[in-house]
Amino acid sequence: MKGSEPLAEDHLGGPVVLRDLAIVSVCPHHLLPSLGRATVAYLPGGLLLGLGTVARLVDAFARRLSFQEEIGSNVVAALMEQGRARGAWCRLDMQQLCVCARGTRQAGSLAQSSARAGVFAEAGLGLNWPFWSMRRGATRDDPHHAVSEITPPTRGLAAE
């Protein structure tokens, strides 16, 4: 996979998490846009993927005419197959404009979906996976703070 490095088995570490990846897609049912954010995590296996590679992967699947659930499933499948990950997880929070602009007209509503495979599926982790609970303004007292150290810096994150 382009943007990856072989990873020696004795260097297998913890999960890599990217949060707040902006995505835009088009619903194939109504041909209206969907806007949102993705959180992606993978547990490296044979390859260590560049962070930009993971972001481009999400963007590539989001740019197709596809349902929200398909985007997450495709990202996870690609990380497992081409990225040789031991586990992969993707959560999408998207505003579906077909829900906002037509039918029920629920402006501001968010559709949430997640997909997982490998060790993350075996653990039964779904929408409420601990990495998702990381939030802006997390402190060292937060039980998931150690994970926030490997996510991109965000405004409002407590200083060390």
N, C-alpha and C positions, 0 to 999 in steps of 0.2 A: 504494500500500500504506500503510495507517495506520501512523504512527510512522516516516515516512521523509521525507527532504529531497532535492530535486533536487540533482544533483552536476554542476558544470561540468566539461567534458571536460579542462580544464587543471588540475583539482584531483584527478584520479584518483590515488589513493595505493596503498599496499600492502594486503595482506590484513587483514581484521578477524577475530579469533579469540576465541571464547568457549569456555572449558573448564569441565569439571565441572558441567554442567547436570544436575541430578537429574531423572530421569524414572521414571514408573511407567506400565506398560501392562498389558494383559491379552491373553494368547495366545488367538487365536480357535480354535485346535485343541483345547486342553484347558480353556479358561476359567480358567486360573490366572494370577496376576500375574507380571510380570517387573519387576525393579528394576535401575536402573543409572544410568550417567552418559553424557552426550553431549558431544562436542567438535564445534563447528561453525565453519567458516571460509568466508568468501566474499570475493571480490575485487570491490569496488564498481564498478558500471558507471554507469548513469544515475541511480541512487538510492543515498543513504547511509542505511542502515536503523538505527534506534535499537537499542541492545543489548537492551532489553526486548522489542522487536518480534521479534528473532531467538529469544529465550528462549520467548516465547509461541507462536511458530510451532512449535518443537520440542514444547512441551507439548500443543498442539492435535492434532498428529499422533499423539503417544504415547497420548493419552486414548482413542483409537478402538480397537476390536477390530482389531488388526493385528499382523502378524509383524514382528519386529525389522528385517528387511531392508527392509520396506515403509516403515517410519518414516524411515529414512535417505534412501531414494529420494524420498519425498514432500517432505522438508525441502529436499533439493537441488533438486528440480524447482520448488518454490515460490520459492526464492531466485533461480533462473535466470529464471523466467517473470515472476512478479509483482515481484520485487526487482530485476530487470534486471541481475543480477550478470554479470561477465565469467567468473567461475568460482565453483564452490561445492563444498564437501566436508563430509561428516558422518561421524563415527565414533561407534559405540555400543558400549559394554561393559555387558552386562546379565547379571544372574543370572536365569535362567529357572527359576521354581519348579517347572515341570513336569519338569525334569531333576533337580531337587533332591528333590522329594517323591514322585515316582512312577518307575516303570521302573528306570533305572540308579542312581537315588538318589545322585547325585554332588554332595553338598553343597559349596557354595563355588565351584563351577565358573562360569566366565564365558564367555559367547558374545560374540565380537567380529565386527562387520561394519562396512563402510564403503561410502559411495556418493560419487561425484564426477561433475562435469560441467564443461564449458567448458575453460578453460585448465588446470585441475587434472587433467582427464581426459586432455587432450593430453599432459601431462607424465608420464602413467603413474604417478601417485601413488596408492597404495592405503593399506592399513592402516599402513604404516610411513612415512607422510608426516612430514617433519621437524617440523611443528607439534605432532604428537602426542608426539614424543620430549621435549617440554618437560616438566619434572617439578618437583615441589616440591623446594626446596633448590637450584635452578639458580643458578649463579654467573656472573659476567661472563666467566669462562673457557670457559663452555659455548658451543659454536659457534652455538647457536640462541637465545642470550640476547636479541638484539635483538627477536625475536618476543615473548618473555615480557614485554616492556615494554608491549605492547598487550593483554595478557590481564588479567583481574581479579586484584587482589592476593590472594595466598594465604598462609596461615601458613607460615613456614619459608623464604619466599623471601628470598634474601640481600639485605641492605640495600645501598643505593647507596653 
